């Protein structure tokens, strides 16, 4: 069997993301399909502080997070524009306002509730030498105003701890 390696851009299929609105009586109602990063990150031209992407296992949540991160990396560097025809989530310029994008595994959070602690433990301590960890941490701490954290987990009850 031939060994064929394909990029995420070549094989990616966007998940069917629908906005869920909480009604006054507490019930939830699915509304329009969201097909842009702007649609995910904003509602009525307002930036959302927290966005929950829920779904059954295998529906594309983690792959969507990986694709969003890849698009952010490509937009914020000098990587040439993609050559694959895309229909959904083509507004990658929306992502360029974020200084940092971190994908954090919630299942590995070890009961931590502070975002910066998760980032320090799961990312900074793994990629920086011991002598550089505090400096990298302070860079995130002082520039974290425009921060996107993508939490990836197997099961996330909405009524669990608040993640900032």
MARDO-9103 format. One record per atom (N, C-alpha, C): residue number from 1; residue in three letters; z, x, y. Coordinates in steps of 0.05 Angstrom, whole numbers, plus 5000, padded with zeros to 4 digits. Atoms other than C-alpha are relative to their C-alpha. Layout:
BEGIN
+-----+------+------+------+------+
: pos : code :   zz :   xx :   yy :
+-----+------+------+------+------+
: NUM :  ALA :    Z :    X :    Y :
...
+-----+------+------+------+------+
This chain:
BEGIN
+-----+------+------+------+------+
: pos : code :   zz :   xx :   yy :
+-----+------+------+------+------+
:   1 :  UNK : 5000 : 5017 : 4977 :
:   1 :  UNK : 5000 : 5000 : 5000 :
:   1 :  UNK : 5000 : 5018 : 5025 :
:   2 :  UNK : 5001 : 4983 : 4976 :
:   2 :  UNK : 4981 : 5030 : 5068 :
:   2 :  UNK : 5024 : 4996 : 5018 :
:   3 :  UNK : 4977 : 5000 : 4982 :
:   3 :  UNK : 5037 : 5047 : 5116 :
:   3 :  UNK : 4990 : 4994 : 5029 :
:   4 :  UNK : 5010 : 5008 : 4974 :
:   4 :  UNK : 5021 : 5009 : 5181 :
:   4 :  UNK : 5024 : 4996 : 5018 :
:   5 :  UNK : 4979 : 5003 : 4981 :
:   5 :  UNK : 5066 : 5015 : 5241 :
:   5 :  UNK : 4989 : 4985 : 5024 :
:   6 :  UNK : 5009 : 5016 : 4977 :
:   6 :  UNK : 5059 : 4962 : 5295 :
:   6 :  UNK : 5022 : 5000 : 5021 :
:   7 :  UNK : 4980 : 5002 : 4979 :
:   7 :  UNK : 5093 : 4959 : 5362 :
:   7 :  UNK : 5011 : 4972 : 5003 :
:   8 :  UNK : 4988 : 5026 : 4995 :
:   8 :  UNK : 5138 : 4902 : 5383 :
:   8 :  UNK : 4981 : 4983 : 5016 :
:   9 :  UNK : 5019 : 5015 : 4984 :
:   9 :  UNK : 5086 : 4882 : 5435 :
:   9 :  UNK : 4977 : 4988 : 4983 :
:  10 :  UNK : 5022 : 5010 : 5017 :
:  10 :  UNK : 5033 : 4874 : 5380 :
:  10 :  UNK : 5009 : 4978 : 4981 :
:  11 :  UNK : 4991 : 5019 : 5020 :
:  11 :  UNK : 5076 : 4833 : 5333 :
:  11 :  UNK : 5018 : 4978 : 5011 :
:  12 :  UNK : 4980 : 5018 : 4989 :
:  12 :  UNK : 5121 : 4794 : 5380 :
:  12 :  UNK : 4989 : 4971 : 5003 :
:  13 :  UNK : 5005 : 5028 : 4996 :
:  13 :  UNK : 5121 : 4718 : 5378 :
:  13 :  UNK : 5024 : 4989 : 5015 :
:  14 :  UNK : 4978 : 5010 : 4983 :
:  14 :  UNK : 5162 : 4686 : 5433 :
:  14 :  UNK : 5013 : 4976 : 4986 :
:  15 :  UNK : 4986 : 5023 : 5011 :
:  15 :  UNK : 5216 : 4638 : 5409 :
:  15 :  UNK : 4997 : 4976 : 5018 :
:  16 :  UNK : 5001 : 5025 : 4984 :
:  16 :  UNK : 5215 : 4565 : 5431 :
:  16 :  UNK : 5027 : 4997 : 5013 :
:  17 :  UNK : 4974 : 5001 : 4986 :
:  17 :  UNK : 5270 : 4568 : 5484 :
:  17 :  UNK : 4999 : 4974 : 5017 :
:  18 :  UNK : 4997 : 5024 : 4984 :
:  18 :  UNK : 5293 : 4502 : 5514 :
:  18 :  UNK : 5026 : 5001 : 5016 :
:  19 :  UNK : 4976 : 5001 : 4984 :
:  19 :  UNK : 5342 : 4494 : 5571 :
:  19 :  UNK : 5017 : 4977 : 4990 :
:  20 :  UNK : 4982 : 5022 : 5007 :
:  20 :  UNK : 5403 : 4453 : 5553 :
:  20 :  UNK : 5018 : 4994 : 5024 :
:  21 :  UNK : 4985 : 5008 : 4977 :
:  21 :  UNK : 5436 : 4414 : 5608 :
:  21 :  UNK : 5024 : 4984 : 4991 :
:  22 :  UNK : 4975 : 5015 : 5006 :
:  22 :  UNK : 5508 : 4390 : 5605 :
:  22 :  UNK : 5002 : 4977 : 5019 :
:  23 :  UNK : 4999 : 5024 : 4984 :
:  23 :  UNK : 5512 : 4319 : 5629 :
:  23 :  UNK : 5029 : 4996 : 5011 :
:  24 :  UNK : 4974 : 5006 : 4988 :
:  24 :  UNK : 5570 : 4290 : 5670 :
:  24 :  UNK : 5021 : 4991 : 4979 :
:  25 :  UNK : 4981 : 5009 : 5021 :
:  25 :  UNK : 5600 : 4259 : 5607 :
:  25 :  UNK : 5006 : 5022 : 4979 :
:  26 :  UNK : 4995 : 4978 : 5018 :
:  26 :  UNK : 5600 : 4327 : 5572 :
:  26 :  UNK : 4980 : 5003 : 4978 :
:  27 :  UNK : 5021 : 4998 : 5020 :
:  27 :  UNK : 5541 : 4313 : 5527 :
:  27 :  UNK : 4979 : 5020 : 5009 :
:  28 :  UNK : 5020 : 4980 : 4994 :
:  28 :  UNK : 5485 : 4363 : 5522 :
:  28 :  UNK : 4972 : 4989 : 4994 :
:  29 :  UNK : 5027 : 5011 : 5003 :
:  29 :  UNK : 5411 : 4348 : 5530 :
:  29 :  UNK : 4980 : 5022 : 5003 :
:  30 :  UNK : 5022 : 4980 : 4998 :
:  30 :  UNK : 5351 : 4392 : 5515 :
:  30 :  UNK : 4980 : 4990 : 5020 :
:  31 :  UNK : 5020 : 5007 : 4980 :
:  31 :  UNK : 5302 : 4394 : 5572 :
:  31 :  UNK : 4975 : 5016 : 4995 :
:  32 :  UNK : 5026 : 4987 : 5001 :
:  32 :  UNK : 5238 : 4432 : 5587 :
:  32 :  UNK : 5001 : 5027 : 4984 :
:  33 :  UNK : 5002 : 4974 : 5012 :
:  33 :  UNK : 5214 : 4493 : 5548 :
:  33 :  UNK : 4999 : 5021 : 5021 :
:  34 :  UNK : 4999 : 4977 : 4981 :
:  34 :  UNK : 5227 : 4559 : 5584 :
:  34 :  UNK : 4981 : 5021 : 4989 :
:  35 :  UNK : 5020 : 4981 : 5009 :
:  35 :  UNK : 5168 : 4607 : 5580 :
:  35 :  UNK : 4998 : 5025 : 5017 :
:  36 :  UNK : 5001 : 4977 : 4982 :
:  36 :  UNK : 5184 : 4658 : 5634 :
:  36 :  UNK : 5028 : 5012 : 5001 :
:  37 :  UNK : 4974 : 4987 : 4995 :
:  37 :  UNK : 5239 : 4709 : 5647 :
:  37 :  UNK : 5014 : 4987 : 5023 :
:  38 :  UNK : 4989 : 5013 : 4977 :
:  38 :  UNK : 5249 : 4676 : 5714 :
:  38 :  UNK : 5013 : 4973 : 4992 :
:  39 :  UNK : 4989 : 5025 : 5010 :
:  39 :  UNK : 5261 : 4610 : 5678 :
:  39 :  UNK : 5025 : 5004 : 4984 :
:  40 :  UNK : 4976 : 4994 : 5015 :
:  40 :  UNK : 5313 : 4643 : 5633 :
:  40 :  UNK : 5022 : 5008 : 5019 :
:  41 :  UNK : 4980 : 4988 : 4983 :
:  41 :  UNK : 5349 : 4679 : 5689 :
:  41 :  UNK : 5008 : 4984 : 5024 :
:  42 :  UNK : 4995 : 5016 : 4976 :
:  42 :  UNK : 5346 : 4627 : 5744 :
:  42 :  UNK : 4997 : 4970 : 4994 :
:  43 :  UNK : 5003 : 5029 : 5001 :
:  43 :  UNK : 5355 : 4552 : 5752 :
:  43 :  UNK : 5000 : 4990 : 5029 :
:  44 :  UNK : 5003 : 5009 : 4973 :
:  44 :  UNK : 5331 : 4518 : 5815 :
:  44 :  UNK : 5003 : 5023 : 5020 :
:  45 :  UNK : 5001 : 4976 : 4983 :
:  45 :  UNK : 5320 : 4587 : 5847 :
:  45 :  UNK : 5028 : 5013 : 5003 :
:  46 :  UNK : 4974 : 4988 : 5000 :
:  46 :  UNK : 5393 : 4605 : 5833 :
:  46 :  UNK : 5003 : 5019 : 4976 :
:  47 :  UNK : 4995 : 4982 : 5023 :
:  47 :  UNK : 5411 : 4666 : 5791 :
:  47 :  UNK : 5024 : 4990 : 4985 :
:  48 :  UNK : 4978 : 5009 : 5017 :
:  48 :  UNK : 5455 : 4648 : 5733 :
:  48 :  UNK : 5017 : 5024 : 4993 :
:  49 :  UNK : 4982 : 4979 : 5007 :
:  49 :  UNK : 5517 : 4690 : 5720 :
:  49 :  UNK : 5001 : 5004 : 4970 :
:  50 :  UNK : 4999 : 4998 : 5029 :
:  50 :  UNK : 5518 : 4675 : 5646 :
:  50 :  UNK : 4978 : 4982 : 4988 :
:  51 :  UNK : 5021 : 5014 : 5014 :
:  51 :  UNK : 5463 : 4654 : 5600 :
:  51 :  UNK : 5006 : 5003 : 4970 :
:  52 :  UNK : 4995 : 4999 : 5029 :
:  52 :  UNK : 5475 : 4635 : 5527 :
:  52 :  UNK : 4974 : 4992 : 4987 :
:  53 :  UNK : 5023 : 5006 : 5016 :
:  53 :  UNK : 5417 : 4638 : 5479 :
:  53 :  UNK : 5010 : 4994 : 4972 :
:  54 :  UNK : 4989 : 5009 : 5026 :
:  54 :  UNK : 5437 : 4597 : 5418 :
:  54 :  UNK : 4977 : 4993 : 4981 :
:  55 :  UNK : 5020 : 5008 : 5020 :
:  55 :  UNK : 5400 : 4584 : 5354 :
:  55 :  UNK : 5008 : 5008 : 4972 :
:  56 :  UNK : 4995 : 4993 : 5028 :
:  56 :  UNK : 5400 : 4587 : 5279 :
:  56 :  UNK : 4992 : 5028 : 4995 :
:  57 :  UNK : 5009 : 4974 : 5008 :
:  57 :  UNK : 5394 : 4654 : 5245 :
:  57 :  UNK : 4970 : 5001 : 4995 :
:  58 :  UNK : 5029 : 4996 : 5005 :
:  58 :  UNK : 5323 : 4680 : 5244 :
:  58 :  UNK : 4982 : 4986 : 5019 :
:  59 :  UNK : 5017 : 5015 : 4981 :
:  59 :  UNK : 5298 : 4640 : 5304 :
:  59 :  UNK : 4990 : 5018 : 5023 :
:  60 :  UNK : 5012 : 4981 : 4980 :
:  60 :  UNK : 5284 : 4702 : 5347 :
:  60 :  UNK : 5018 : 5008 : 5023 :
:  61 :  UNK : 4981 : 4993 : 4978 :
:  61 :  UNK : 5346 : 4711 : 5391 :
:  61 :  UNK : 5002 : 5030 : 5004 :
:  62 :  UNK : 4997 : 4971 : 4998 :
:  62 :  UNK : 5356 : 4785 : 5376 :
:  62 :  UNK : 4973 : 5013 : 5006 :
:  63 :  UNK : 5027 : 4989 : 4994 :
:  63 :  UNK : 5281 : 4799 : 5377 :
:  63 :  UNK : 4993 : 4994 : 5029 :
:  64 :  UNK : 5004 : 5006 : 4972 :
:  64 :  UNK : 5277 : 4764 : 5445 :
:  64 :  UNK : 5016 : 5020 : 5017 :
:  65 :  UNK : 4984 : 4981 : 4986 :
:  65 :  UNK : 5333 : 4809 : 5469 :
:  65 :  UNK : 4987 : 5028 : 5000 :
:  66 :  UNK : 5014 : 4974 : 5002 :
:  66 :  UNK : 5296 : 4871 : 5444 :
:  66 :  UNK : 4975 : 5000 : 5017 :
:  67 :  UNK : 5025 : 5001 : 4985 :
:  67 :  UNK : 5231 : 4848 : 5476 :
:  67 :  UNK : 5006 : 5000 : 5030 :
:  68 :  UNK : 4992 : 5000 : 4972 :
:  68 :  UNK : 5266 : 4833 : 5543 :
:  68 :  UNK : 5008 : 5029 : 5008 :
:  69 :  UNK : 4992 : 4973 : 4994 :
:  69 :  UNK : 5297 : 4903 : 5541 :
:  69 :  UNK : 4976 : 5019 : 5001 :
:  70 :  UNK : 5024 : 4983 : 4999 :
:  70 :  UNK : 5231 : 4936 : 5524 :
:  70 :  UNK : 4983 : 4994 : 5025 :
:  71 :  UNK : 5015 : 5007 : 4976 :
:  71 :  UNK : 5196 : 4898 : 5580 :
:  71 :  UNK : 5014 : 5011 : 5025 :
:  72 :  UNK : 4986 : 4989 : 4977 :
:  72 :  UNK : 5251 : 4919 : 5629 :
:  72 :  UNK : 4996 : 5030 : 5001 :
:  73 :  UNK : 5004 : 4971 : 5001 :
:  73 :  UNK : 5244 : 4992 : 5607 :
:  73 :  UNK : 4972 : 5007 : 5010 :
:  74 :  UNK : 5028 : 4994 : 4992 :
:  74 :  UNK : 5168 : 4990 : 5616 :
:  74 :  UNK : 4996 : 4994 : 5029 :
:  75 :  UNK : 5003 : 5007 : 4972 :
:  75 :  UNK : 5174 : 4956 : 5684 :
:  75 :  UNK : 5013 : 5020 : 5018 :
:  76 :  UNK : 4984 : 4982 : 4983 :
:  76 :  UNK : 5225 : 5005 : 5710 :
:  76 :  UNK : 4992 : 5030 : 4997 :
:  77 :  UNK : 5010 : 4972 : 5003 :
:  77 :  UNK : 5187 : 5068 : 5688 :
:  77 :  UNK : 4971 : 5000 : 5006 :
:  78 :  UNK : 5028 : 4998 : 4994 :
:  78 :  UNK : 5117 : 5092 : 5695 :
:  78 :  UNK : 4982 : 4995 : 4975 :
:  79 :  UNK : 5015 : 5007 : 5024 :
:  79 :  UNK : 5094 : 5064 : 5628 :
:  79 :  UNK : 4977 : 4982 : 5008 :
:  80 :  UNK : 5023 : 5017 : 4992 :
:  80 :  UNK : 5024 : 5035 : 5634 :
:  80 :  UNK : 5003 : 4971 : 4991 :
:  81 :  UNK : 4999 : 5028 : 5007 :
:  81 :  UNK : 5015 : 4960 : 5632 :
:  81 :  UNK : 4992 : 4995 : 4971 :
:  82 :  UNK : 5006 : 5006 : 5028 :
:  82 :  UNK : 5013 : 4928 : 5564 :
:  82 :  UNK : 4970 : 4992 : 4997 :
:  83 :  UNK : 5028 : 5006 : 5006 :
:  83 :  UNK : 4945 : 4919 : 5532 :
:  83 :  UNK : 4998 : 4975 : 4983 :
:  84 :  UNK : 5000 : 5023 : 5018 :
:  84 :  UNK : 4965 : 4861 : 5487 :
:  84 :  UNK : 5001 : 4975 : 5017 :
:  85 :  UNK : 5001 : 5026 : 4985 :
:  85 :  UNK : 4948 : 4791 : 5513 :
:  85 :  UNK : 5025 : 4984 : 4994 :
:  86 :  UNK : 4976 : 5016 : 5003 :
:  86 :  UNK : 5012 : 4752 : 5525 :
:  86 :  UNK : 4997 : 4974 : 5014 :
:  87 :  UNK : 5001 : 5026 : 4987 :
:  87 :  UNK : 5021 : 4679 : 5542 :
:  87 :  UNK : 5027 : 4994 : 5013 :
:  88 :  UNK : 4973 : 5006 : 4990 :
:  88 :  UNK : 5097 : 4674 : 5550 :
:  88 :  UNK : 5014 : 5025 : 5009 :
:  89 :  UNK : 4983 : 4978 : 4991 :
:  89 :  UNK : 5146 : 4718 : 5587 :
:  89 :  UNK : 4984 : 5023 : 5011 :
:  90 :  UNK : 5017 : 4979 : 4988 :
:  90 :  UNK : 5093 : 4756 : 5626 :
:  90 :  UNK : 5010 : 5009 : 5027 :
:  91 :  UNK : 4990 : 4994 : 4973 :
:  91 :  UNK : 5133 : 4757 : 5691 :
:  91 :  UNK : 5021 : 5022 : 4999 :
:  92 :  UNK : 4981 : 4978 : 5004 :
:  92 :  UNK : 5165 : 4825 : 5676 :
:  92 :  UNK : 5011 : 5010 : 5027 :
:  93 :  UNK : 4990 : 4991 : 4973 :
:  93 :  UNK : 5172 : 4840 : 5751 :
:  93 :  UNK : 5027 : 4987 : 5006 :
:  94 :  UNK : 4974 : 5014 : 4997 :
:  94 :  UNK : 5230 : 4790 : 5749 :
:  94 :  UNK : 5023 : 5018 : 4991 :
:  95 :  UNK : 4980 : 4983 : 5012 :
:  95 :  UNK : 5268 : 4841 : 5707 :
:  95 :  UNK : 5007 : 5025 : 5017 :
:  96 :  UNK : 4997 : 4975 : 4986 :
:  96 :  UNK : 5260 : 4899 : 5756 :
:  96 :  UNK : 5023 : 5000 : 5020 :
:  97 :  UNK : 4977 : 5001 : 4982 :
:  97 :  UNK : 5318 : 4875 : 5800 :
:  97 :  UNK : 5025 : 5011 : 4987 :
:  98 :  UNK : 4976 : 4991 : 5015 :
:  98 :  UNK : 5367 : 4897 : 5746 :
:  98 :  UNK : 5000 : 5030 : 4999 :
:  99 :  UNK : 4998 : 4971 : 5002 :
:  99 :  UNK : 5392 : 4968 : 5750 :
:  99 :  UNK : 5005 : 5009 : 4972 :
: 100 :  UNK : 4994 : 4993 : 5028 :
: 100 :  UNK : 5418 : 4968 : 5679 :
: 100 :  UNK : 4996 : 4975 : 4983 :
: 101 :  UNK : 5001 : 5020 : 5020 :
: 101 :  UNK : 5403 : 4928 : 5617 :
: 101 :  UNK : 5013 : 5012 : 4975 :
: 102 :  UNK : 4986 : 4990 : 5023 :
: 102 :  UNK : 5450 : 4936 : 5558 :
: 102 :  UNK : 4999 : 4978 : 4978 :
: 103 :  UNK : 4998 : 5018 : 5023 :
: 103 :  UNK : 5445 : 4904 : 5489 :
: 103 :  UNK : 5026 : 5007 : 4986 :
: 104 :  UNK : 4974 : 4995 : 5011 :
: 104 :  UNK : 5516 : 4898 : 5463 :
: 104 :  UNK : 5004 : 4981 : 4976 :
: 105 :  UNK : 4994 : 5015 : 5024 :
: 105 :  UNK : 5535 : 4876 : 5393 :
: 105 :  UNK : 5027 : 4987 : 5002 :
: 106 :  UNK : 4974 : 5013 : 4998 :
: 106 :  UNK : 5590 : 4824 : 5399 :
: 106 :  UNK : 5016 : 5002 : 4974 :
: 107 :  UNK : 4986 : 4998 : 5026 :
: 107 :  UNK : 5606 : 4829 : 5325 :
: 107 :  UNK : 5015 : 5026 : 4998 :
: 108 :  UNK : 4987 : 4974 : 5000 :
: 108 :  UNK : 5627 : 4901 : 5339 :
: 108 :  UNK : 5019 : 5003 : 5024 :
: 109 :  UNK : 4985 : 4999 : 4976 :
: 109 :  UNK : 5669 : 4884 : 5400 :
: 109 :  UNK : 5029 : 5008 : 4996 :
: 110 :  UNK : 4973 : 4993 : 5006 :
: 110 :  UNK : 5736 : 4897 : 5367 :
: 110 :  UNK : 5020 : 4987 : 5019 :
: 111 :  UNK : 4983 : 5017 : 4984 :
: 111 :  UNK : 5770 : 4842 : 5408 :
: 111 :  UNK : 5002 : 5010 : 5029 :
: 112 :  UNK : 5001 : 4993 : 4971 :
: 112 :  UNK : 5752 : 4874 : 5475 :
: 112 :  UNK : 4988 : 4977 : 5015 :
: 113 :  UNK : 5010 : 5023 : 4984 :
: 113 :  UNK : 5739 : 4824 : 5530 :
: 113 :  UNK : 4987 : 5009 : 5026 :
: 114 :  UNK : 5012 : 4991 : 4975 :
: 114 :  UNK : 5715 : 4868 : 5587 :
: 114 :  UNK : 4973 : 5013 : 4994 :
: 115 :  UNK : 5027 : 4991 : 5005 :
: 115 :  UNK : 5641 : 4881 : 5591 :
: 115 :  UNK : 4998 : 5030 : 5002 :
: 116 :  UNK : 5002 : 4971 : 4997 :
: 116 :  UNK : 5648 : 4952 : 5617 :
: 116 :  UNK : 5013 : 5015 : 4977 :
: 117 :  UNK : 4988 : 4987 : 5023 :
: 117 :  UNK : 5694 : 4969 : 5559 :
: 117 :  UNK : 4980 : 4999 : 4976 :
: 118 :  UNK : 5020 : 5003 : 5022 :
: 118 :  UNK : 5641 : 4943 : 5510 :
: 118 :  UNK : 4977 : 5020 : 5004 :
: 119 :  UNK : 5022 : 4982 : 4994 :
: 119 :  UNK : 5586 : 4983 : 5545 :
: 119 :  UNK : 5009 : 5029 : 4995 :
: 120 :  UNK : 4990 : 4973 : 5003 :
: 120 :  UNK : 5629 : 5046 : 5546 :
: 120 :  UNK : 5002 : 5007 : 4970 :
: 121 :  UNK : 4995 : 4995 : 5028 :
: 121 :  UNK : 5648 : 5040 : 5472 :
: 121 :  UNK : 4974 : 5000 : 4984 :
: 122 :  UNK : 5023 : 5004 : 5017 :
: 122 :  UNK : 5582 : 5016 : 5443 :
: 122 :  UNK : 4975 : 5016 : 5009 :
: 123 :  UNK : 5024 : 4986 : 4990 :
: 123 :  UNK : 5532 : 5054 : 5487 :
: 123 :  UNK : 5006 : 5027 : 5011 :
: 124 :  UNK : 4996 : 4974 : 4986 :
: 124 :  UNK : 5558 : 5108 : 5533 :
: 124 :  UNK : 5012 : 5021 : 4982 :
: 125 :  UNK : 4987 : 4981 : 5017 :
: 125 :  UNK : 5604 : 5141 : 5483 :
: 125 :  UNK : 4982 : 5010 : 4977 :
: 126 :  UNK : 5019 : 4993 : 5021 :
: 126 :  UNK : 5547 : 5143 : 5432 :
: 126 :  UNK : 4978 : 5018 : 5009 :
: 127 :  UNK : 5023 : 4985 : 4991 :
: 127 :  UNK : 5494 : 5174 : 5476 :
: 127 :  UNK : 5006 : 5024 : 5018 :
: 128 :  UNK : 4993 : 4978 : 4982 :
: 128 :  UNK : 5532 : 5221 : 5522 :
: 128 :  UNK : 5019 : 5019 : 4986 :
: 129 :  UNK : 4981 : 4980 : 5010 :
: 129 :  UNK : 5569 : 5285 : 5506 :
: 129 :  UNK : 5027 : 4993 : 5011 :
: 130 :  UNK : 4973 : 5007 : 4992 :
: 130 :  UNK : 5645 : 5279 : 5511 :
: 130 :  UNK : 5005 : 5006 : 5030 :
: 131 :  UNK : 4994 : 4992 : 4973 :
: 131 :  UNK : 5646 : 5316 : 5577 :
: 131 :  UNK : 4985 : 4983 : 5021 :
: 132 :  UNK : 5016 : 5016 : 4981 :
: 132 :  UNK : 5595 : 5268 : 5609 :
: 132 :  UNK : 5007 : 4970 : 4999 :
: 133 :  UNK : 4994 : 5028 : 5003 :
: 133 :  UNK : 5624 : 5201 : 5586 :
: 133 :  UNK : 5012 : 4987 : 5025 :
: 134 :  UNK : 4987 : 5012 : 4977 :
: 134 :  UNK : 5669 : 5188 : 5646 :
: 134 :  UNK : 4980 : 4998 : 5024 :
: 135 :  UNK : 5020 : 5000 : 4978 :
: 135 :  UNK : 5613 : 5206 : 5695 :
: 135 :  UNK : 4980 : 4977 : 4996 :
: 136 :  UNK : 5019 : 5022 : 5006 :
: 136 :  UNK : 5564 : 5158 : 5661 :
: 136 :  UNK : 5014 : 4973 : 5003 :
: 137 :  UNK : 4985 : 5025 : 4997 :
: 137 :  UNK : 5617 : 5104 : 5658 :
: 137 :  UNK : 5004 : 4993 : 5030 :
: 138 :  UNK : 4996 : 5005 : 4971 :
: 138 :  UNK : 5631 : 5111 : 5733 :
: 138 :  UNK : 4973 : 4992 : 5013 :
: 139 :  UNK : 5026 : 5008 : 4989 :
: 139 :  UNK : 5556 : 5106 : 5747 :
: 139 :  UNK : 4995 : 4970 : 4995 :
: 140 :  UNK : 5003 : 5028 : 5007 :
: 140 :  UNK : 5554 : 5039 : 5711 :
: 140 :  UNK : 5020 : 4983 : 5017 :
: 141 :  UNK : 4979 : 5014 : 4985 :
: 141 :  UNK : 5620 : 5017 : 5744 :
: 141 :  UNK : 4992 : 4996 : 5029 :
: 142 :  UNK : 5005 : 5002 : 4971 :
: 142 :  UNK : 5597 : 5032 : 5815 :
: 142 :  UNK : 4973 : 4987 : 5006 :
: 143 :  UNK : 5027 : 5012 : 4995 :
: 143 :  UNK : 5525 : 5006 : 5807 :
: 143 :  UNK : 4996 : 4975 : 4984 :
: 144 :  UNK : 5003 : 5022 : 5019 :
: 144 :  UNK : 5539 : 4947 : 5761 :
: 144 :  UNK : 4995 : 4973 : 5013 :
: 145 :  UNK : 5003 : 5027 : 4988 :
: 145 :  UNK : 5525 : 4892 : 5812 :
: 145 :  UNK : 4976 : 4985 : 4988 :
: 146 :  UNK : 5023 : 5013 : 5013 :
: 146 :  UNK : 5457 : 4878 : 5782 :
: 146 :  UNK : 4998 : 5010 : 4972 :
: 147 :  UNK : 4996 : 4992 : 5028 :
: 147 :  UNK : 5474 : 4883 : 5709 :
: 147 :  UNK : 4992 : 4977 : 4982 :
: 148 :  UNK : 5007 : 5020 : 5021 :
: 148 :  UNK : 5443 : 4846 : 5651 :
: 148 :  UNK : 5012 : 5010 : 4974 :
: 149 :  UNK : 4989 : 4992 : 5026 :
: 149 :  UNK : 5482 : 4848 : 5587 :
: 149 :  UNK : 4990 : 4979 : 4980 :
: 150 :  UNK : 5010 : 5018 : 5020 :
: 150 :  UNK : 5451 : 4819 : 5526 :
: 150 :  UNK : 5019 : 5003 : 4976 :
: 151 :  UNK : 4981 : 4999 : 5022 :
: 151 :  UNK : 5503 : 4801 : 5474 :
: 151 :  UNK : 4986 : 4989 : 4975 :
: 152 :  UNK : 5012 : 5008 : 5025 :
: 152 :  UNK : 5478 : 4798 : 5404 :
: 152 :  UNK : 5022 : 4996 : 4979 :
: 153 :  UNK : 4979 : 5005 : 5020 :
: 153 :  UNK : 5520 : 4765 : 5350 :
: 153 :  UNK : 4989 : 4981 : 4979 :
: 154 :  UNK : 5008 : 5018 : 5022 :
: 154 :  UNK : 5515 : 4727 : 5285 :
: 154 :  UNK : 5009 : 4971 : 5006 :
: 155 :  UNK : 4989 : 5027 : 4995 :
: 155 :  UNK : 5559 : 4669 : 5308 :
: 155 :  UNK : 5018 : 5003 : 5025 :
: 156 :  UNK : 4985 : 4998 : 4976 :
: 156 :  UNK : 5586 : 4659 : 5378 :
: 156 :  UNK : 5009 : 4973 : 5009 :
: 157 :  UNK : 4991 : 5026 : 4990 :
: 157 :  UNK : 5629 : 4599 : 5391 :
: 157 :  UNK : 5002 : 5000 : 5030 :
: 158 :  UNK : 5000 : 5001 : 4971 :
: 158 :  UNK : 5621 : 4577 : 5463 :
: 158 :  UNK : 5028 : 4999 : 5011 :
: 159 :  UNK : 4973 : 5003 : 4990 :
: 159 :  UNK : 5695 : 4564 : 5469 :
: 159 :  UNK : 5017 : 5025 : 4994 :
: 160 :  UNK : 4985 : 4976 : 5005 :
: 160 :  UNK : 5715 : 4635 : 5450 :
: 160 :  UNK : 5006 : 5013 : 5027 :
: 161 :  UNK : 4993 : 4985 : 4976 :
: 161 :  UNK : 5736 : 4688 : 5500 :
: 161 :  UNK : 4977 : 5000 : 5020 :
: 162 :  UNK : 5020 : 4998 : 4978 :
: 162 :  UNK : 5700 : 4692 : 5567 :
: 162 :  UNK : 4991 : 5029 : 5002 :
: 163 :  UNK : 5011 : 4973 : 4998 :
: 163 :  UNK : 5654 : 4753 : 5572 :
: 163 :  UNK : 4990 : 5004 : 5027 :
: 164 :  UNK : 5009 : 4994 : 4972 :
: 164 :  UNK : 5645 : 4782 : 5642 :
: 164 :  UNK : 4983 : 5024 : 5000 :
+-----+------+------+------+------+
